[in-house]
Amino acid sequence: VTGPVNETIELCRPFAQLNFGADVMATDLGPVVVTGTTVTVTNLATVFNTIEGIGQVDGNAATATFAATGLATDEALVTGGKSYTWVTMDYMLMMNDQSLVDVDAAFGVEGLDDKVVRTVTNVPLKKNHRTNIVGDLFSIDAVLNIIVEPAFDQSDLVVTDESAKLNDGSYFPRSV
């Protein structure tokens, strides 16, 4: 580039975000205190290659297990105009723009010997999107909803030639 550039550049994350959110954090036995989460996801990419295509498979597709102690965050997960307790948040490298995966989630709950287990099949994951699995995670008759939200709730950023100008007056990218 030898002069000013006026191009719209769309940057997309090669990752999908998978969240579990609970609408009720209490059972007949009292409040639910999450002590740990384990989320296993199938059919994920194994190679991050920016030249030949981000998110490739080297041999077989991967199965990844994400483990954490406690809740993902103390912020609320807001989707579809409703607030949920954010139980877990994980990021997956995607092979395609969108894939269907199977998800096994196990939630440790204070006072329970066994983990609360939820298996959700054919979960849509999409690059640069959030997939939220929300509902009554901790009841016996759990009702779960899957909501896919675009672009991590971020508005588009359009870069113009003036907004791309660096402090020294040159434009990004600079020739070296």
NORFEN-V931854 format. One record per pair of residues at least 12 apart in sequence whose C-alpha atoms are under 6 Angstrom apart, sorted by the first residue. I is the first residue (numbers start at 0). J is the second residue. If there is no record, write none. Layout:
# NORFEN-V931854
i->I j->J
i->I j->J
This chain:
# NORFEN-V931854
i->3 j->160
i->4 j->160
i->5 j->159
i->5 j->160
i->7 j->157
i->7 j->158
i->11 j->127
i->12 j->127
i->13 j->92
i->13 j->126
i->14 j->91
i->14 j->92
i->14 j->93
i->14 j->126
i->14 j->127
i->15 j->90
i->15 j->91
i->15 j->124
i->15 j->125
i->15 j->126
i->15 j->127
i->15 j->128
i->16 j->89
i->16 j->90
i->16 j->129
i->17 j->88
i->17 j->89
i->17 j->129
i->17 j->130
i->18 j->87
i->18 j->88
i->18 j->131
i->19 j->86
i->19 j->87
i->19 j->131
i->19 j->132
i->19 j->133
i->20 j->83
i->20 j->84
i->20 j->85
i->20 j->86
i->20 j->133
i->21 j->83
i->21 j->84
i->21 j->133
i->21 j->134
i->21 j->135
i->21 j->136
i->22 j->83
i->22 j->134
i->22 j->135
i->23 j->135
i->32 j->108
i->32 j->109
i->33 j->69
i->33 j->107
i->33 j->108
i->34 j->68
i->34 j->69
i->34 j->107
i->34 j->108
i->35 j->67
i->35 j->68
i->35 j->69
i->35 j->106
i->35 j->107
i->36 j->66
i->36 j->67
i->36 j->105
i->36 j->106
i->37 j->65
i->37 j->66
i->37 j->104
i->37 j->105
i->38 j->64
i->38 j->65
i->38 j->103
i->38 j->104
i->39 j->63
i->39 j->64
i->39 j->102
i->39 j->103
i->40 j->62
i->40 j->63
i->40 j->101
i->40 j->102
i->41 j->62
i->41 j->100
i->41 j->101
i->42 j->60
i->42 j->61
i->43 j->60
i->43 j->61
i->44 j->56
i->44 j->60
i->44 j->92
i->44 j->93
i->44 j->94
i->45 j->57
i->45 j->61
i->54 j->92
i->54 j->93
i->54 j->94
i->55 j->94
i->70 j->86
i->71 j->85
i->71 j->86
i->71 j->87
i->71 j->88
i->96 j->125
i->96 j->126
i->97 j->124
i->97 j->125
i->98 j->123
i->98 j->124
i->99 j->121
i->99 j->122
i->99 j->123
i->100 j->121
i->100 j->122
i->101 j->119
i->101 j->120
i->101 j->121
i->102 j->118
i->102 j->119
i->103 j->117
i->103 j->118
i->104 j->116
i->104 j->117
i->127 j->150
i->128 j->148
i->128 j->149
i->128 j->150
i->128 j->151
i->129 j->147
i->129 j->148
i->129 j->151
i->130 j->146
i->130 j->147
i->131 j->145
i->131 j->146
i->132 j->144
i->132 j->145
